[in-house]
Amino acid sequence: MAVTLTDRAAQHVQRYIEKRGKGIGLRLGVKTTGCSGMAYKLEFADEAQDGDLQFESNGVRLFVDPVSISYLKGAEVDFVDTITGGGFTIKNPNATST
């Protein structure tokens, strides 16, 4: 599988989709940010888009556009909750810097 979610991330996505009352999964991608290089994009998906590559991990559907997949192969998405807040983190074996 090209992209995976940890159990904790999958539970967070499922809870949030239930709370929203709509959604079919999580969309992942990368975007160019100028001097900084690349940045990750994460958003809840309400529908599949033309050309999306689709995966399933821990019961959650993941959608990745064809350009981003080469940057995200082997990546693992986790959700961390700390004293200062929570959020998704991405462990990416393709990243050359963070």
N, C-alpha and C positions, 0 to 999 in steps of 0.2 A: 504494500500500500504506500502511495506516495506521501500522504499527509495523515497524521493520526492525532487523536485527542486523548488526553489522560481521562481517567474516570471522573476526576474532580472537574475538569473543563466540560466534559459531556453533561454532567449533572447541572452545572451552571447554565449551559445553553438550554437544556430541556426546561429548567425552571423559568428562565426568562421568556422563552417562547410561550409557555403556559400563561405566564403573567400578562404578556402582550395580547394573547388571544389570537395570534396569527404567526405564521412563519413556518418554514420547512427545513431550516438548517442554518449553517454558518458559512459565509462567503469569506474566503481568504485571498489575498493578493499582495503584490508589491507595487510600489510606485516610485518614480524618480523624484528626488527632493532637492535637486540642484547640487550644491557643493557637498552636502552630507551624503550623497549617494542614494541608497535605496531605503525605503521605509515600508513597514508592513501595513496592510489595510485589513481590518476585520469588521464585518457587519453582519447583522442577522439577515438571512435571505428569505424573502417572501415568495420568490419564484426562481426557477432556473432561467439562465440567460443563454442565448444561442452560443454554442461553442464551449460552454462550461464543461470541465471535466468533473465528474462526480465520484465521491468516495463515501464510504460509511465507516465510522469509527465509534465504538461504544454506543451504538444506537443513534448516532447523530449523522445527518447527511452534511457533507462538506462540498462546497463548490469552489473551483479554482479556474481562473481564466487560462487559456492556452499559453499566454506569454509568461505568466507568473509561475507556472508549474516547474519550469527549469530551475527557478530560484528556491522553490519550496520542497523539492523531492527529499524525502527522508525527515522532514520537519515534524516536530511534536509540539502541539499546543497544550499548554497547561493553564490552570487558573490558580492564582495565589491570592490569599487574603491575609493582609498584615495590619498592624496597628494603624498605619497611615492610609489604608485603603486596599482595595483589591483590583485585580485586573488580569488579563490574559498575558502570558509570556510565551515566547516561541523559542524552542531549542532547535537551531537550524545548523546541520552539519555543513551546509554550503556557505555560511556566512564567513567572510574574511575579517570583519571587524564588527563591533557593536557600539 
